[in-house]
Amino acid sequence: MPKQDYWYYEGAYDNVLALAKDGHYFRSKGLDTHFAILPDRIVHEWNPWSDVSIVSTIVPLETCHVRIHEIETKEALRAYDGGFSAPYTSELPVAEGGVAEVASPIGLSRIEGLLGFEEAAIVRTEPNTNLFYPRTALPHVVANISPGKTVLVSLVAGLLPEEQMEKPTIEISNEQVKVQQNEKRIEVALGTRRKAWKN
């Protein structure tokens, strides 16, 4: 439940990609212009501004999911990909090595930037922006996006205390993202827009 959109922490952008043109006034996904629900992925095409087009592909896996954001923009953007909010305790953990994670009594929230992200961080969101907890911590990864085409890839997990993450093998090239976990193998073609949704 965002309070405002000027600062990232005010928006409480739980589990979404949020973008800003000048570091302020963030926007996240509203209505899709097109979407597809396929057996191994969900695809959304959306426009936070008229000059910004994004195709977001979500690949669900055991204990985690992969997000692939293909962004076309005419202006520079700052993008924050958020994990799951977790109850805030006494102090914020420190994100390291492109990974931000928050452990709490209800489990572990984790996000890792795999492509295009420059830093990982954790913020304490504004009080009373979560329906379940009065104060929360939000792990996220951050990217500075130049005009043109950019691909962002992240790995996101929300684990119960007794669960262990089954980390997939992910291969990224200019043409596709290959994801494998146990016997499950998914290939996501890049740059093909809606043509790939029928595969």
C-alpha positions in Angstrom: 0.0 0.0 0.0 2.1 3.0 -1.2 2.0 6.2 0.8 3.7 8.2 -1.9 5.8 7.7 -5.0 8.6 10.4 -4.6 11.1 8.1 -2.8 11.4 4.4 -3.4 10.9 3.4 0.2 7.6 5.4 0.3 6.1 3.3 -2.4 6.6 -0.1 -0.7 7.1 -1.7 -4.1 6.8 -5.3 -2.9 7.7 -7.9 -5.5 7.5 -5.6 -8.5 9.8 -3.6 -10.9 9.6 0.1 -10.2 11.1 2.8 -12.4 11.9 6.5 -12.2 13.1 9.0 -14.8 15.0 11.3 -12.4 15.3 9.1 -9.3 11.9 10.2 -8.0 8.2 9.7 -8.8 8.3 5.9 -9.3 6.0 3.9 -11.5 5.3 0.2 -11.5 3.2 -2.0 -13.7 -0.5 -1.1 -14.1 -2.6 -2.6 -16.8 -1.0 -4.8 -19.4 -1.2 -3.9 -23.0 -0.8 -7.6 -23.8 -0.2 -10.7 -21.7 0.1 -14.4 -22.0 -0.1 -17.3 -19.5 1.9 -20.2 -20.8 2.6 -23.6 -19.2 6.1 -22.6 -18.1 6.0 -18.7 -17.9 3.8 -15.6 -17.6 4.5 -12.7 -19.9 3.4 -9.1 -19.5 3.8 -6.2 -21.9 3.3 -2.8 -20.3 4.1 0.9 -20.5 5.0 2.9 -17.4 5.3 6.0 -19.7 4.3 6.4 -23.3 8.0 6.3 -24.4 8.9 3.3 -22.3 7.9 -0.3 -23.3 8.6 -3.3 -21.1 8.1 -7.0 -21.6 8.4 -8.8 -18.3 8.6 -12.6 -18.3 8.2 -14.6 -15.0 9.4 -18.1 -14.9 8.1 -20.0 -11.9 10.3 -22.7 -10.3 10.5 -24.7 -7.1 11.1 -22.3 -4.1 12.0 -19.3 -6.4 11.3 -17.6 -9.8 13.2 -15.9 -12.5 12.3 -12.4 -13.8 13.3 -11.2 -17.2 12.6 -7.6 -18.1 13.2 -6.4 -21.7 13.1 -2.6 -21.6 13.0 -0.1 -24.5 13.2 3.6 -23.5 14.0 6.9 -25.1 15.2 8.4 -21.7 17.5 7.3 -19.0 15.8 5.4 -16.2 16.6 4.1 -12.7 15.0 0.7 -12.1 14.4 -1.1 -8.8 13.4 -4.8 -8.8 11.9 -5.6 -5.4 11.7 -8.9 -3.6 9.2 -9.9 -1.0 8.8 -7.6 2.0 9.7 -9.2 5.4 9.0 -8.1 8.9 11.5 -5.5 10.1 13.2 -6.3 13.4 15.9 -4.1 14.9 18.3 -3.3 12.1 18.7 -3.8 8.4 21.0 -6.5 7.1 23.7 -5.5 4.6 23.4 -6.7 1.0 26.5 -8.2 -0.5 27.7 -9.4 -3.9 24.6 -8.5 -5.9 22.3 -10.4 -3.4 19.9 -8.8 -0.9 18.2 -11.0 1.6 16.2 -10.6 4.8 15.8 -13.3 7.3 12.8 -13.1 9.7 10.7 -15.4 11.9 8.4 -16.1 8.9 11.3 -17.1 6.6 13.8 -15.7 4.1 13.2 -13.1 1.4 16.0 -13.1 -1.2 16.7 -11.4 -4.6 19.8 -11.6 -6.8 20.6 -9.5 -9.8 21.9 -11.8 -12.6 22.1 -9.3 -15.5 22.0 -5.5 -15.8 21.8 -4.7 -12.1 24.6 -2.7 -10.5 23.8 -3.0 -6.8 21.7 -4.8 -4.2 20.2 -3.1 -1.2 17.6 -3.3 1.6 15.3 -0.5 2.6 12.9 -0.1 5.5 9.6 0.9 3.9 7.3 3.5 5.3 5.3 2.3 8.3 1.9 0.8 7.7 2.5 0.2 4.0 2.1 -3.6 4.5 -1.3 -5.3 5.3 0.3 -7.8 7.6 3.2 -6.0 9.4 3.5 -2.4 10.6 7.1 -2.2 9.6 8.9 -4.1 6.8 12.2 -4.5 5.1 12.4 -4.7 1.3 15.3 -6.4 -0.4 15.9 -5.1 -4.0 18.4 -4.8 -6.8 19.0 -1.5 -8.7 19.9 -0.7 -12.4 20.7 2.5 -14.2 19.2 2.2 -17.7 20.4 4.2 -20.7 18.2 5.1 -23.7 17.8 2.2 -26.0 17.3 -1.5 -25.2 18.2 -3.2 -21.9 17.6 -6.6 -20.5 17.4 -7.2 -16.7 17.4 -10.6 -15.2 16.9 -11.4 -11.5 16.3 -14.5 -9.3 13.7 -14.1 -6.5 12.8 -16.4 -3.6 10.5 -16.3 -0.6 11.2 -19.3 1.7 9.5 -20.6 4.8 11.8 -21.3 7.8 12.0 -25.0 7.0 12.6 -24.5 3.3 15.9 -24.6 1.4 16.3 -22.8 -2.0 16.8 -25.0 -5.0 18.9 -22.7 -7.0 18.5 -23.2 -10.8 21.2 -23.1 -13.4 20.8 -20.0 -15.6 22.6 -19.3 -18.8 22.2 -15.8 -20.4 23.2 -14.9 -24.0 22.2 -12.1 -26.3 19.5 -14.3 -27.9 18.0 -16.1 -24.9 17.9 -17.0 -21.2 18.1 -20.7 -20.4 16.8 -21.8 -17.0 17.2 -25.4 -15.7 16.1 -26.8 -12.3 16.2 -30.5 -11.8 14.5 -31.9 -14.9 12.7 -28.7 -15.8 14.3 -26.7 -18.6 12.9 -23.4 -20.0 14.3 -21.3 -22.9 13.1 -17.7 -23.2 14.0 -16.0 -26.5 14.9 -12.3 -26.2 14.0 -9.5 -28.5 11.1 -11.3 -30.2 8.3 -9.6 -28.3 4.9 -11.3 -28.7 6.1 -13.7 -31.4 7.8 -15.7 -28.6 4.6 -16.0 -26.5 3.2 -18.6 -28.9 6.2 -21.0 -28.4 
